[in-house]
């Protein structure tokens, strides 16, 4: 039972959704400023793009710690500390005098940005169960999905009136406001009697045990590769918007708004279907939508006009499919470890970010040179996700999603690598 009454579902969804925005805000707001960074630091496009890689690598490494720390210290202190460190890192980015300094502070941003999203997912499962948990997860996804749409638009308008450091000053202010909101509005949902003492060896052992669970890995990588089919376009947004769609720095919304509209629609559908359709069937619907989208995207890039604005429609459809399936995968992961939900959320984030880091650092620079390459990579990533999901189902008699009774999957020897 939580230590204090949970806030209303609507308020909790708004607050947790806002806390999840650190990631996309820190990445997407900077996209319109890439040409300015190249000019001011005399750097190549590939060098400036490493600002994403540095952020994601640090995010992934620290993601292993945020959740377990919240299992030991409580959810609220970890979120507040993460927001304040993110604010300080953003100030450091704004004051950076070289690309090396900027990359260092971007890494510090990444180390702190995951606290809100990772711990927030554990809070959802602390407060509600079953179909209600799926609905709340979907509502948080709807709020969160606004961030990638408005972040590059905000960034574009900021650099229209100010230099690129103003973007980071805005991020610092956003982080401080969310730290205050968390302190004032969010109750502690993980009571002292349910906490696990901080112990480095135990922490490492718990993380390793989770990562050795084959079913966890199938679900984690399924979600990671499925989102990567969209993320390759997000990571390639400067090239896709400026070079392929031939728009300017104030027109990133033509790409992001339709994509996020699709994601919001998918999250709404997932929330609406909770309790009305079996979790396994809802996830299957999401993967089917993704398959149609990525196939159509590849055909359009080869047979249509990839430089027209119509190119964003299959990406939007793909984001809808991802958002339909994601709450099912996430709740199944959290229900594997009811006493270590923070740790399970952390490890899911590590798995997903490991995929996104490779996509941003290695695949995106190559794929962004051609719309056909981008579409082909997106299809490949979605196909891998679907195969992992099917592999999971073959070894699971019923999806342990919110529409099923809670089911705890023990780490039996057959689940270990």
SVG drawing of the C-alpha trace seen along z (x, -y; Angstrom):
<svg xmlns="http://www.w3.org/2000/svg" viewBox="-15 -38 51 62">
<polyline fill="none" stroke="black" stroke-width="0.4" points="0.0,0.0 1.3,-3.5 2.5,-5.7 0.1,-8.5 -3.1,-8.7 -2.4,-8.9 -3.4,-12.1 -6.2,-12.0 -5.5,-9.9 -5.7,-13.0 -3.3,-15.0 -0.9,-12.0 -1.0,-11.5 -0.2,-15.2 2.7,-15.3 4.2,-11.9 3.8,-12.8 5.6,-16.1 8.4,-14.4 8.8,-12.0 9.4,-15.0 13.0,-15.6 14.3,-13.1 12.6,-14.4 13.0,-18.0 16.7,-17.5 17.1,-15.9 14.5,-17.4 14.7,-21.1 18.3,-21.3 17.7,-19.9 17.0,-23.3 20.2,-24.7 22.5,-22.1 23.6,-24.4 24.4,-27.1 26.4,-24.7 28.3,-23.6 29.2,-27.2 30.1,-28.3 32.2,-25.3 33.6,-24.8 32.3,-21.2 31.0,-18.7 27.4,-17.5 28.5,-14.1 30.4,-15.7 27.5,-17.8 25.2,-14.7 27.3,-13.1 25.6,-15.5 22.7,-13.0 25.0,-10.0 26.7,-11.4 23.3,-12.1 21.9,-8.6 25.0,-6.7 25.0,-8.5 21.2,-8.1 21.5,-4.4 24.3,-3.9 22.5,-5.9 19.2,-4.3 20.5,-1.2 20.6,-3.2 17.5,-5.4 15.0,-2.7 16.8,-0.7 17.6,-3.9 13.9,-4.7 13.2,-1.1 15.6,-2.0 15.1,-5.7 11.6,-6.3 10.3,-7.6 10.0,-11.3 13.6,-12.1 15.1,-10.4 12.8,-12.4 13.5,-15.7 17.3,-15.1 17.3,-14.1 15.4,-17.3 17.8,-19.6 20.9,-17.9 19.3,-18.2 18.8,-22.0 22.5,-22.4 23.6,-20.4 21.5,-22.6 23.2,-25.7 26.5,-24.1 25.5,-23.4 24.4,-27.0 27.8,-28.3 29.9,-25.8 32.7,-27.4 33.6,-24.4 32.0,-21.3 33.9,-19.1 32.4,-21.1 29.0,-20.8 29.3,-17.0 30.4,-16.7 27.4,-18.6 25.1,-16.8 26.3,-13.6 25.4,-15.0 22.0,-15.9 21.6,-12.3 22.7,-10.9 19.9,-12.9 17.1,-13.0 15.9,-9.5 14.8,-9.8 11.3,-11.2 10.4,-8.7 11.9,-5.6 10.6,-6.2 7.4,-7.5 6.6,-4.2 7.1,-2.5 4.8,-5.0 2.0,-4.0 2.3,-0.4 2.5,-1.5 -0.8,-3.2 -3.1,-1.1 -3.4,2.4 -4.9,4.3 -6.8,2.4 -6.5,-0.8 -2.7,-0.6 -2.8,-0.1 -5.1,-3.2 -2.9,-5.3 0.2,-4.2 -1.5,-5.2 -2.6,-8.6 1.0,-9.3 2.1,-8.3 -0.4,-10.8 0.9,-13.7 4.5,-12.6 3.9,-12.3 3.3,-16.1 7.0,-16.7 8.6,-15.5 6.1,-17.6 6.5,-20.9 10.2,-20.6 11.7,-21.2 9.1,-23.9 10.1,-25.7 13.8,-25.2 13.2,-26.7 11.4,-29.8 14.0,-30.3 16.9,-30.4 14.8,-32.7 15.1,-35.4 18.1,-34.3 21.3,-32.3 21.3,-28.6 22.3,-28.8 18.8,-30.2 17.5,-26.7 19.4,-25.3 18.4,-28.2 14.8,-27.3 15.5,-23.6 17.0,-24.6 13.8,-26.6 11.6,-23.7 13.5,-21.3 13.3,-23.6 9.5,-24.0 9.0,-20.3 11.2,-19.8 8.9,-22.2 5.8,-20.5 7.0,-17.1 7.8,-18.3 4.4,-20.0 2.0,-17.7 3.4,-14.2 3.0,-11.9 5.4,-9.2 4.0,-6.0 6.8,-3.6 6.5,-3.2 9.5,-2.7 8.5,0.8 8.6,1.9 12.0,0.4 15.2,2.4 18.4,1.0 21.0,-0.5 23.8,2.1 26.1,2.0 26.5,5.7 22.8,6.4 22.0,3.7 24.4,5.2 23.0,8.7 19.4,7.6 20.2,5.9 22.1,8.9 19.3,11.3 16.8,9.2 19.0,9.0 19.4,12.8 15.7,13.3 15.1,14.3 11.4,13.3 12.3,9.9 14.9,9.5 12.4,10.5 9.9,7.9 12.5,5.2 14.1,5.5 10.7,5.9 9.7,2.5 13.1,1.0 13.3,2.1 9.7,1.1 10.3,-2.4 13.6,-2.5 11.6,-2.3 10.4,-5.8 13.5,-6.9 15.7,-6.6 13.6,-9.4 13.8,-11.4 17.6,-11.0 17.8,-11.9 15.4,-14.8 17.8,-17.6 18.7,-15.8 15.1,-14.5 13.5,-17.9 16.1,-20.3 17.6,-18.1 14.9,-15.6 11.7,-17.5 13.6,-20.8 12.0,-22.8 13.7,-25.4 14.5,-25.5 11.1,-26.9 9.2,-24.2 10.2,-21.1 6.5,-20.9 5.6,-19.6 7.4,-16.4 6.9,-16.1 3.2,-17.2 1.8,-14.5 4.1,-11.9 3.0,-12.8 -0.6,-13.0 -0.3,-9.4 1.3,-8.5 -1.4,-10.3 -4.1,-8.5 -2.4,-5.2 -2.1,-5.9 -5.8,-6.9 -6.8,-3.7 -4.7,-1.6 -6.3,-3.3 -9.8,-2.9 -9.2,0.8 -8.0,1.6 -10.4,4.0 -12.3,4.4 -9.8,6.4 -7.2,8.9 -3.8,7.4 -2.3,9.8 -4.8,8.8 -4.3,5.1 -0.5,5.6 -1.1,7.6 -3.2,4.8 -0.3,2.4 2.2,4.5 -0.1,5.0 -0.5,1.2 3.3,0.9 3.8,3.5 1.4,1.7 3.1,-1.6 6.7,-0.6 5.9,1.4 3.9,-1.6 6.8,-3.9 9.3,-1.9 7.1,-1.7 6.5,-5.4 10.2,-6.2 10.9,-4.1 7.8,-4.7 6.4,-8.1 7.9,-11.5 9.9,-11.2 10.6,-14.9 6.9,-15.8 5.2,-16.3 3.1,-13.2 6.2,-11.3 5.4,-12.0 2.1,-10.1 3.4,-6.5 5.7,-7.6 2.7,-9.0 0.9,-5.7 3.9,-3.8 4.0,-5.9 0.3,-5.1 1.0,-1.4 4.0,-1.7 1.8,-3.6 -0.9,-1.0 1.5,1.8 3.9,0.1 1.7,0.0 1.1,3.8 4.8,4.5 5.7,2.1 3.1,3.4 4.1,7.0 7.7,6.1 6.7,4.3 4.5,7.3 7.5,9.6 9.0,7.9 6.4,6.5 8.9,5.7 11.6,4.3 9.5,2.3 12.0,-0.5 14.7,1.9 12.6,3.5 11.8,0.1 15.5,-0.8 16.5,2.3 13.8,1.9 15.1,-1.6 18.7,-0.4 17.6,2.2 15.7,-0.3 18.4,-3.0 21.0,-0.5 19.1,-0.1 18.5,-3.8 22.1,-4.7 23.3,-2.4 20.6,-3.8 21.6,-7.5 25.4,-7.0 25.9,-4.4 22.8,-3.8 21.3,-7.3 24.3,-9.0 24.3,-6.4 20.6,-6.1 19.9,-9.8 21.7,-10.2 18.8,-8.7 15.0,-8.4 15.1,-4.8 17.8,-3.9 15.7,-5.5 12.6,-3.6 14.4,-0.3 16.1,-0.6 12.7,-1.5 11.1,1.6 14.0,3.8 13.8,2.5 10.0,3.0 10.4,6.6 12.9,7.5 10.5,6.1 7.7,8.3 9.8,11.4 10.9,10.8 7.2,10.4 6.3,13.6 9.1,15.4 7.9,14.1 4.4,15.3 5.5,18.8 7.0,19.2 4.2,17.5 0.8,19.2 -1.0,15.8 0.3,12.3 0.6,11.0 -0.8,7.7 -3.3,5.5 -6.4,7.4 -5.1,10.6 -4.8,11.4 -1.4,10.2 1.2,12.7 4.7,12.8 7.3,14.5 10.0,16.0 13.6,16.2 13.5,19.9 16.6,21.7 14.7,22.0 14.4,18.2 18.2,17.7 20.6,17.3"/>
</svg>
